[in-house]
């Protein structure tokens, strides 16, 4: 397992967020992205919890923010080089943001995420 400090890993997540097109970021509503050290289950690199934009209706008001977790130790566990970590963080961040926009796992896998 490669070692990268939490601070450096958080910076990688920030850099991955910077690669998301501004037009998409402008549509992200009521969502928070956090780095957590440990995943609730082995092999889980990220997790989106919330109501995707495509499912929100008139009833959607006064709710807690959607929550995207990026799991540091799981990503570090599957990577052998710093370059692989950078790439996996980017893929995971994009994958979880896509869930916020209502894109399911099947479609994401078709797209390579």
C-alpha positions in Angstrom: 0.0 0.0 0.0 1.3 3.4 -1.0 1.5 6.1 1.7 0.2 9.6 1.1 -0.6 12.0 4.0 -4.2 12.9 4.5 -3.4 16.6 3.7 -1.8 15.6 0.4 -4.7 13.3 -0.4 -7.2 16.1 0.3 -5.2 18.2 -2.1 -5.6 15.5 -4.8 -9.4 15.5 -4.3 -9.3 19.3 -4.7 -7.3 19.0 -7.9 -9.7 16.4 -9.2 -12.6 18.7 -8.4 -10.8 21.4 -10.4 -11.0 19.2 -13.5 -14.8 19.1 -13.4 -16.1 21.5 -16.0 -17.3 24.8 -14.4 -20.7 24.4 -16.3 -21.3 21.2 -14.3 -20.1 22.5 -11.0 -22.5 25.4 -11.4 -25.4 22.9 -11.3 -24.2 21.1 -8.2 -26.7 21.9 -5.5 -26.7 21.1 -1.8 -23.8 18.6 -1.8 -20.7 18.3 0.3 -17.5 16.3 -0.6 -15.4 14.9 2.2 -12.3 12.7 2.6 -12.7 9.8 5.0 -9.9 7.5 6.0 -11.8 4.3 6.2 -14.6 2.9 4.0 -17.6 1.1 5.6 -16.7 -1.9 3.5 -13.6 -3.2 1.8 -13.2 -2.2 -1.9 -15.5 0.9 -1.7 -13.5 3.9 -3.0 -16.3 6.5 -2.8 -19.9 6.8 -1.8 -22.7 9.2 -2.8 -25.5 9.5 -0.3 -28.4 11.8 -1.2 -31.1 12.6 -3.7 -29.8 13.0 -7.3 -30.7 16.2 -9.1 -32.9 14.1 -11.5 -35.1 12.9 -8.6 -35.6 16.2 -6.9 -39.1 17.7 -7.1 -41.2 20.3 -5.5 -41.0 18.4 -2.2 -37.2 19.0 -2.1 -36.6 21.7 0.5 -35.0 22.0 3.9 -33.0 18.8 3.6 -29.4 18.1 4.7 -26.8 18.3 1.9 -26.0 15.3 -0.2 -22.8 13.6 1.0 -20.0 12.4 -1.2 -17.3 10.5 0.7 -13.9 9.6 -0.9 -12.2 6.8 1.0 -8.4 7.5 1.3 -7.2 4.1 2.6 -9.1 2.1 0.1 -7.8 4.1 -2.8 -4.2 3.9 -1.4 -4.6 0.2 -0.9 -5.3 -0.5 -4.6 -2.6 1.8 -6.0 1.1 1.1 -6.4 2.4 4.5 -7.5 1.6 8.2 -6.8 0.4 8.5 -10.4 -2.1 5.7 -9.9 -3.4 7.5 -6.8 -3.9 10.7 -8.7 -5.8 8.9 -11.5 -7.9 6.8 -9.1 -8.9 9.9 -7.1 -9.9 11.7 -10.3 -12.0 8.8 -11.5 -13.6 8.3 -8.1 -14.5 12.0 -7.7 -16.0 12.1 -11.1 -17.9 8.9 -10.5 -19.5 10.1 -7.3 -20.4 13.5 -8.8 -22.0 11.8 -11.7 -24.3 10.0 -9.1 -25.3 13.5 -7.9 -26.4 14.2 -11.5 -28.4 11.0 -11.6 -26.1 8.8 -13.6 -26.1 5.2 -12.5 -23.3 2.7 -12.1 -24.1 0.8 -15.3 -23.8 4.0 -17.4 -20.7 5.1 -15.6 -18.9 1.8 -16.2 -19.8 2.1 -19.9 -18.1 5.5 -19.9 -15.0 4.1 -18.1 -15.8 5.4 -14.6 
